[in-house]
Amino acid sequence: MADTEVVETTAPAPGPTATRRRRVDLRERPQLWLVPTVFVVVVLAWEYGTRLLDVDEYVLPRPSQIVEALHRQLTDEQFWGHFWVTSQEALLGFAIGVGAAVLLGTFISQIKVVEATLMPYIVAFQTVPKVALAPLFVLWFGFGLTSKVVMAAVISFFPMLVNVIEGLRAADADRIQMLTVFGASRAQIFRMVRLPSALPFIFAGLDIGIVFAILGAVVGEFIGAKEGLGYLLLQTNYNFDIAGMFAVLVVLSVMGLLAHFLIRLLQRRLAFWAEDTKVIGA
């Protein structure tokens, strides 16, 4: 039986074209290296600046101390209970606020009489500082989950409402007229023209609305709560655990970033033709 020859193959090394492409990507997208570079510079300056100036940790803790406090909280079961409460409040409030904004915005944009009637009241209510409503919501709905959900819903409602109305108005008039000539119904025009035109605006409203919902939940917990990340912030403040406060703020920032990137991912999937639409009502 003849011996078989084994031939070893190796993957070719990346050529100059691939290397050049990576360099072009870094030039066209400088944020790929600028974002981590700025983060590292700020953290190092913060760490060694507070050490050299001998800043008291009760005034400004070092990043290393914040990391220790964050690790301590992440390994504590009570922390995850607070995290779940705030997440639940924000998500429920966001869903209610977005649902109400989409329904009302669609109704207003399609019927001019309704728009002329309701818009003055909506604008007047929008000028009221939403944070100032938190004590009223706690008084009306109690210290439980409901008052925080209402606060999150109200504070995320208006950016979504404005974007829905403007998005439905932004539909191409020529396309609407062409479909009307061909006998399309209002429902067909809405599905084929108005809704696709409004999707970028809707995702812009979702992007800012989810961040506002987290903010509303935390503000509601500041006013009156027995659990949640806002409540935990107050407790760390009372105990002069400033590093713990910063650790909770880091968690809230990560929550907002993850929600933002999730909305952006959905936008790239469903409204990929207009990713750079400007946020209205921010």
VEXDOKE-698395 format. One record per residue: residue in one letter; x, y, z of N, C-alpha, C in turn. Coordinates in steps of 0.2 Angstrom, whole numbers, padded with zeros to 4 digits, always signed. Example, Ala and Ser with C-alpha at 12.3 -4.5 7.8 and 13.67 -1.06 7.14 Angstrom:
% residues 2
a+0066-0028+0039+0062-0022+0039+0066-0016+0039/s+0064-0011+0035+0068-0005+0036+0064+0000+0039/
% end
This chain:
% residues 282
m+0004-0006+0000+0000+0000+0000+0004+0006+0000/a+0003+0011-0005+0008+0017-0006+0007+0021+0000/d+0012+0024+0002+0012+0029+0008+0008+0036+0005/t+0004+0038+0009+0001+0044+0008+0005+0050+0010/e+0005+0055+0006+0009+0061+0008+0004+0066+0012/v+0006+0069+0017+0001+0074+0021+0004+0081+0019/v+0000+0085+0017+0002+0091+0015-0001+0096+0020/e+0003+0100+0024+0000+0105+0028-0001+0112+0025/t-0006+0114+0026-0008+0121+0023-0009+0126+0029/t-0006+0132+0028-0007+0137+0033-0011+0143+0029/a-0014+0146+0034-0018+0152+0031-0013+0158+0029/p-0015+0161+0023-0010+0166+0021-0010+0172+0026/a-0004+0175+0026-0004+0181+0031-0008+0186+0027/p-0011+0191+0032-0014+0196+0029-0010+0201+0024/g-0012+0202+0019-0008+0206+0014-0008+0213+0015/p-0005+0217+0011-0005+0224+0012-0012+0228+0011/t-0016+0224+0007-0023+0227+0006-0027+0227+0012/a-0027+0221+0016-0031+0221+0022-0028+0226+0027/t-0021+0226+0027-0019+0231+0032-0020+0238+0031/r-0020+0240+0024-0022+0247+0022-0029+0248+0023/r-0034+0243+0023-0041+0244+0024-0042+0245+0031/r-0038+0242+0036-0039+0243+0043-0037+0250+0045/r-0032+0253+0041-0029+0259+0042-0035+0264+0040/v-0038+0263+0034-0043+0268+0032-0049+0268+0036/d-0051+0262+0039-0056+0262+0044-0055+0266+0050/l-0049+0266+0052-0047+0270+0058-0047+0277+0057/r-0045+0279+0050-0045+0286+0048-0052+0288+0047/e-0057+0284+0044-0064+0286+0043-0068+0286+0049/r-0066+0282+0054-0070+0281+0060-0065+0282+0066/p-0063+0288+0067-0058+0290+0073-0061+0288+0080/q-0068+0288+0080-0070+0286+0087-0068+0279+0089/l-0066+0275+0085-0064+0268+0087-0058+0268+0092/w-0054+0273+0091-0048+0274+0095-0049+0280+0100/l-0053+0285+0098-0053+0291+0102-0057+0290+0108/v-0063+0286+0108-0067+0284+0114-0063+0281+0119/p-0060+0275+0118-0056+0272+0123-0050+0276+0125/t-0047+0280+0121-0041+0284+0123-0043+0289+0128/v-0049+0293+0126-0051+0298+0131-0053+0295+0138/f-0056+0289+0138-0058+0286+0144-0052+0284+0148/v-0047+0281+0145-0041+0279+0149-0037+0285+0151/v-0037+0291+0147-0033+0297+0150-0037+0300+0156/v-0044+0300+0155-0048+0303+0160-0047+0299+0167/v-0047+0293+0166-0047+0288+0172-0040+0289+0176/l-0035+0289+0171-0028+0289+0174-0027+0296+0178/a-0029+0302+0174-0028+0308+0177-0032+0309+0184/w-0038+0306+0184-0042+0306+0190-0039+0302+0195/e-0036+0296+0194-0033+0292+0199-0027+0295+0202/y-0023+0297+0198-0016+0300+0200-0017+0307+0203/g-0022+0311+0200-0023+0318+0202-0025+0318+0209/t-0030+0314+0211-0033+0313+0217-0028+0311+0222/r-0023+0307+0220-0018+0304+0225-0013+0310+0226/l-0011+0313+0221-0006+0319+0221-0008+0324+0226/l-0015+0326+0224-0017+0332+0228-0020+0330+0235/d-0020+0323+0236-0022+0321+0243-0030+0323+0244/v-0034+0321+0239-0041+0323+0239-0045+0318+0244/d-0049+0320+0248-0052+0316+0253-0057+0312+0249/e-0058+0305+0251-0062+0301+0247-0070+0303+0248/y-0071+0306+0254-0078+0309+0255-0080+0315+0250/v-0075+0317+0247-0076+0323+0242-0076+0320+0235/l-0071+0316+0233-0070+0314+0227-0066+0307+0227/p-0069+0301+0227-0066+0295+0228-0062+0294+0221/r-0057+0290+0222-0053+0288+0216-0056+0282+0212/p-0055+0282+0206-0058+0276+0202-0057+0269+0205/s-0051+0268+0208-0050+0261+0211-0054+0260+0216/q-0056+0265+0220-0061+0265+0226-0068+0263+0223/i-0069+0267+0218-0076+0266+0214-0077+0259+0212/v-0071+0256+0209-0071+0249+0206-0072+0244+0212/e-0069+0246+0218-0070+0241+0224-0077+0241+0226/a-0080+0247+0226-0087+0248+0229-0092+0245+0224/l-0090+0245+0217-0094+0242+0212-0094+0235+0213/h-0088+0232+0214-0088+0225+0215-0091+0222+0221/r-0091+0226+0226-0095+0225+0233-0102+0225+0231/q-0105+0229+0228-0112+0230+0226-0114+0224+0222/l-0110+0223+0217-0112+0217+0212-0112+0210+0215/t-0109+0209+0220-0109+0203+0224-0114+0203+0229/d-0118+0208+0230-0123+0208+0235-0130+0207+0232/e-0133+0202+0235-0140+0200+0232-0145+0206+0233/q-0144+0210+0238-0149+0216+0239-0148+0221+0233/f-0142+0222+0231-0141+0226+0225-0145+0224+0219/w-0145+0218+0218-0149+0215+0212-0156+0216+0213/g-0158+0216+0219-0165+0217+0220-0167+0225+0219/h-0163+0229+0221-0164+0236+0219-0163+0237+0211/f-0159+0234+0208-0158+0234+0201-0164+0232+0197/w-0167+0227+0199-0173+0224+0196-0179+0228+0197/v-0180+0231+0203-0185+0236+0204-0185+0242+0199/t-0179+0245+0199-0178+0251+0195-0179+0249+0187/s-0177+0243+0185-0177+0241+0178-0185+0240+0177/q-0188+0237+0181-0195+0235+0180-0199+0242+0180/e-0198+0247+0184-0201+0253+0184-0200+0257+0177/a-0194+0257+0175-0192+0260+0169-0195+0257+0163/l-0195+0250+0162-0197+0247+0157-0205+0247+0156/l-0208+0247+0162-0216+0247+0162-0218+0254+0160/g-0215+0259+0163-0216+0266+0161-0215+0268+0154/f-0209+0265+0152-0207+0267+0145-0212+0263+0140/a-0214+0257+0141-0219+0254+0137-0226+0258+0137/i-0228+0260+0143-0235+0264+0143-0234+0271+0140/g-0228+0274+0141-0228+0281+0138-0227+0280+0131/v-0223+0275+0128-0223+0274+0121-0229+0272+0118/g-0233+0268+0121-0239+0266+0118-0244+0271+0118/a-0245+0275+0123-0249+0281+0123-0247+0286+0118/a-0241+0287+0117-0238+0292+0112-0239+0290+0105/v-0238+0284+0104-0240+0282+0097-0247+0282+0095/l-0251+0280+0100-0259+0281+0098-0261+0288+0098/l-0259+0292+0102-0261+0299+0102-0258+0303+0096/g-0252+0301+0095-0248+0305+0090-0251+0303+0083/t-0253+0297+0082-0256+0295+0076-0263+0298+0075/f-0267+0298+0080-0273+0301+0080-0273+0309+0079/i-0268+0312+0082-0267+0319+0081-0265+0321+0074/s-0260+0317+0071-0258+0319+0064-0262+0317+0059/q-0267+0313+0060-0272+0311+0055-0278+0316+0054/i-0280+0319+0060-0286+0323+0060-0284+0330+0062/k-0285+0335+0058-0283+0341+0059-0287+0345+0065/v-0293+0343+0065-0297+0346+0071-0295+0344+0078/v-0293+0337+0078-0290+0335+0084-0284+0338+0086/e-0280+0339+0081-0273+0343+0082-0274+0350+0084/a-0279+0353+0081-0280+0360+0083-0283+0361+0090/t-0287+0355+0092-0290+0355+0099-0285+0353+0104/l-0281+0348+0103-0277+0345+0109-0270+0348+0109/m-0267+0351+0104-0260+0353+0104-0259+0359+0109/p-0263+0364+0110-0262+0369+0115-0261+0366+0122/y-0266+0361+0124-0265+0358+0130-0259+0354+0131/i-0257+0350+0125-0251+0346+0126-0245+0350+0127/v-0244+0356+0123-0239+0360+0124-0238+0364+0131/a-0244+0365+0133-0244+0368+0140-0242+0363+0145/f-0244+0357+0145-0242+0352+0149-0235+0350+0148/q-0232+0351+0142-0225+0349+0141-0221+0354+0144/t-0223+0360+0145-0219+0365+0148-0218+0364+0156/v-0222+0360+0159-0222+0359+0166-0216+0355+0167/p-0211+0357+0172-0206+0352+0174-0208+0346+0176/k-0206+0340+0173-0209+0334+0175-0206+0332+0182/v-0200+0334+0183-0198+0332+0190-0202+0335+0196/a-0205+0341+0194-0209+0344+0199-0216+0340+0201/l-0218+0335+0196-0224+0331+0197-0223+0325+0201/a-0216+0323+0202-0215+0317+0206-0218+0317+0213/p-0218+0323+0217-0221+0322+0224-0229+0321+0223/l-0232+0324+0218-0239+0323+0217-0240+0316+0215/f-0236+0313+0211-0237+0306+0209-0237+0301+0215/v-0232+0303+0220-0231+0299+0226-0237+0300+0230/l-0239+0306+0231-0245+0307+0235-0251+0303+0232/w-0252+0303+0226-0258+0300+0223-0258+0293+0222/f-0252+0290+0221-0251+0283+0219-0247+0279+0225/g-0245+0283+0230-0241+0279+0235-0234+0278+0234/f-0231+0275+0239-0223+0274+0238-0221+0268+0235/g-0226+0264+0232-0225+0258+0228-0222+0259+0221/l-0223+0254+0217-0221+0253+0211-0225+0258+0206/t-0231+0259+0207-0236+0263+0203-0233+0270+0202/s-0232+0273+0207-0230+0280+0206-0223+0281+0202/k-0219+0277+0202-0213+0277+0198-0214+0275+0191/v-0218+0270+0190-0220+0269+0183-0224+0275+0180/v-0228+0278+0183-0232+0284+0181-0227+0289+0179/m-0222+0290+0183-0217+0296+0182-0213+0294+0176/a-0211+0288+0175-0207+0286+0170-0211+0286+0163/a-0217+0285+0164-0221+0285+0158-0222+0292+0156/v-0224+0297+0160-0225+0304+0159-0218+0307+0156/i-0213+0306+0159-0207+0309+0156-0204+0306+0150/s-0206+0300+0148-0204+0298+0141-0210+0299+0136/f-0215+0301+0138-0221+0302+0133-0220+0307+0128/f-0218+0313+0130-0218+0319+0126-0212+0319+0120/p-0206+0316+0122-0202+0316+0116-0204+0311+0111/m-0208+0305+0113-0210+0301+0108-0216+0304+0105/l-0220+0307+0108-0226+0310+0105-0224+0315+0099/v-0220+0319+0101-0217+0324+0096-0214+0321+0090/n-0210+0316+0091-0207+0312+0085-0212+0308+0081/v-0217+0306+0084-0222+0302+0080-0226+0307+0076/i-0228+0313+0079-0232+0318+0075-0228+0320+0069/e-0222+0322+0070-0217+0325+0065-0216+0319+0060/g-0215+0313+0062-0213+0308+0057-0219+0306+0053/l-0225+0306+0055-0231+0305+0051-0232+0311+0046/r-0230+0317+0048-0231+0323+0044-0226+0323+0038/a-0220+0320+0040-0214+0320+0035-0215+0316+0029/a-0221+0312+0028-0222+0308+0022-0222+0312+0016/d-0219+0309+0011-0219+0312+0004-0226+0313+0001/a-0227+0319+0000-0234+0321-0002-0235+0318-0009/d-0230+0318-0014-0231+0315-0020-0233+0308-0020/r-0230+0304-0016-0231+0297-0015-0238+0296-0013/i-0240+0300-0008-0247+0300-0006-0252+0301-0011/q-0251+0307-0015-0255+0308-0020-0255+0303-0026/m-0250+0300-0027-0250+0295-0032-0254+0289-0030/l-0253+0287-0024-0257+0281-0021-0264+0283-0021/t-0266+0289-0019-0273+0291-0019-0276+0291-0026/v-0272+0293-0031-0275+0292-0038-0276+0285-0040/f-0272+0280-0038-0273+0273-0039-0278+0270-0035/g-0281+0274-0031-0287+0271-0027-0285+0268-0020/a-0279+0270-0017-0277+0267-0011-0281+0270-0005/s-0283+0266-0001-0287+0268+0005-0282+0272+0010/r-0285+0275+0015-0281+0278+0020-0277+0274+0024/a-0279+0268+0025-0275+0263+0029-0269+0260+0025/q-0270+0259+0018-0265+0257+0014-0260+0263+0013/i-0262+0269+0013-0257+0275+0012-0253+0275+0019/f-0257+0274+0025-0253+0274+0031-0248+0269+0031/r-0250+0263+0029-0245+0257+0030-0239+0257+0025/m-0241+0260+0019-0236+0260+0013-0231+0266+0013/v-0234+0272+0016-0230+0278+0015-0229+0281+0022/r-0234+0283+0026-0233+0287+0032-0229+0283+0037/l-0231+0277+0038-0227+0273+0043-0220+0272+0042/p-0218+0270+0035-0211+0269+0034-0207+0276+0035/s-0210+0282+0033-0207+0288+0033-0206+0290+0041/a-0211+0288+0045-0211+0290+0052-0206+0285+0056/l-0204+0280+0054-0200+0275+0058-0193+0278+0060/p-0190+0282+0056-0184+0285+0059-0185+0290+0065/f-0190+0293+0064-0192+0298+0069-0195+0294+0076/i-0198+0289+0074-0201+0285+0080-0195+0282+0084/f-0190+0279+0080-0184+0277+0084-0180+0282+0087/a-0180+0288+0084-0177+0294+0088-0180+0295+0094/g-0187+0295+0094-0191+0296+0101-0189+0290+0106/l-0189+0284+0103-0188+0278+0107-0181+0279+0111/d-0176+0281+0107-0169+0282+0109-0169+0287+0115/i-0172+0292+0115-0172+0297+0120-0177+0295+0126/g-0182+0292+0124-0187+0290+0128-0185+0285+0134/i-0181+0280+0131-0179+0275+0136-0174+0278+0141/v-0170+0283+0139-0166+0286+0144-0170+0290+0149/f-0175+0294+0146-0179+0298+0151-0183+0293+0156/a-0185+0287+0153-0189+0283+0158-0185+0280+0164/i-0178+0279+0162-0174+0277+0168-0173+0283+0173/l-0172+0289+0170-0172+0295+0174-0178+0296+0178/g-0184+0295+0175-0190+0296+0179-0191+0291+0184/a-0189+0285+0183-0189+0280+0189-0185+0282+0194/v-0179+0284+0193-0174+0286+0198-0177+0292+0202/v-0179+0297+0198-0182+0303+0202-0188+0301+0206/g-0192+0297+0204-0198+0295+0208-0195+0291+0214/e-0190+0287+0214-0187+0284+0220-0184+0289+0225/f-0181+0295+0222-0178+0300+0226-0184+0303+0231/i-0190+0304+0228-0195+0307+0232-0198+0302+0237/g-0199+0296+0235-0202+0292+0240-0202+0284+0238/a-0197+0280+0241-0197+0273+0239-0193+0270+0245/k-0194+0263+0245-0191+0259+0250-0186+0254+0246/e-0186+0254+0240-0181+0250+0236-0180+0253+0229/g-0175+0251+0226-0173+0254+0219-0166+0257+0219/l-0163+0258+0214-0157+0261+0213-0157+0269+0216/g-0162+0272+0215-0163+0279+0217-0163+0279+0225/y-0166+0274+0228-0166+0273+0235-0159+0271+0238/l-0156+0267+0234-0149+0265+0236-0144+0271+0235/l-0145+0276+0230-0141+0282+0230-0142+0286+0236/l-0148+0287+0239-0149+0291+0245-0146+0287+0251/q-0147+0281+0251-0144+0277+0257-0136+0278+0257/t-0133+0277+0251-0126+0278+0251-0124+0285+0253/n-0128+0290+0251-0127+0297+0253-0127+0298+0260/y-0132+0295+0263-0133+0296+0270-0127+0293+0274/n-0125+0288+0272-0119+0284+0275-0112+0287+0273/f-0112+0292+0269-0106+0295+0267-0102+0290+0263/d-0105+0286+0259-0102+0281+0255-0101+0284+0248/i-0097+0289+0247-0097+0292+0241-0095+0288+0235/a-0090+0283+0236-0088+0278+0231-0094+0274+0229/g-0098+0272+0234-0104+0268+0233-0109+0272+0228/m-0109+0278+0230-0114+0283+0225-0111+0283+0218/f-0105+0283+0217-0102+0283+0210-0103+0277+0207/a-0103+0271+0211-0104+0265+0208-0111+0264+0206/v-0116+0266+0210-0123+0266+0207-0124+0270+0201/l-0121+0276+0201-0121+0280+0195-0118+0277+0189/v-0113+0273+0190-0110+0269+0184-0115+0264+0182/v-0118+0261+0186-0123+0256+0184-0129+0259+0180/l-0131+0265+0183-0136+0268+0179-0134+0270+0172/s-0128+0273+0172-0125+0275+0165-0125+0269+0160/v-0122+0263+0163-0122+0257+0159-0129+0255+0156/m-0134+0255+0161-0141+0254+0159-0143+0258+0153/g-0142+0265+0154-0144+0269+0148-0140+0268+0142/l-0134+0266+0142-0130+0265+0136-0132+0258+0133/l-0134+0253+0137-0136+0247+0134-0143+0248+0131/a-0147+0252+0134-0154+0253+0131-0153+0257+0124/h-0148+0262+0124-0147+0266+0118-0145+0262+0112/f-0140+0257+0114-0137+0253+0109-0142+0248+0106/l-0147+0246+0110-0152+0241+0108-0157+0245+0104/i-0159+0251+0105-0163+0255+0101-0160+0256+0094/r-0153+0258+0094-0149+0259+0088-0149+0253+0084/l-0148+0247+0087-0148+0241+0083-0154+0239+0080/l-0160+0240+0084-0166+0239+0081-0168+0244+0075/q-0165+0250+0076-0166+0255+0070-0162+0253+0064/r-0156+0250+0065-0152+0248+0059-0156+0242+0055/r-0160+0238+0059-0163+0232+0056-0170+0235+0053/l-0173+0239+0056-0180+0241+0054-0180+0248+0050/a-0176+0252+0051-0176+0259+0048-0169+0260+0045/f-0166+0256+0042-0159+0256+0040-0158+0262+0035/w-0163+0265+0032-0162+0270+0027-0161+0277+0029/a-0162+0278+0036-0161+0284+0039-0159+0284+0046/e-0153+0282+0047-0150+0280+0053-0148+0287+0057/d-0147+0292+0053-0144+0298+0056-0150+0304+0057/t-0156+0301+0058-0161+0306+0059-0161+0310+0065/k-0161+0316+0065-0160+0320+0071-0166+0319+0076/v-0164+0319+0083-0169+0318+0088-0173+0324+0089/i-0180+0324+0089-0184+0329+0089-0187+0329+0096/g-0187+0335+0100-0190+0336+0106-0185+0334+0112/a-0179+0333+0110-0174+0331+0115-0173+0337+0120/
% end
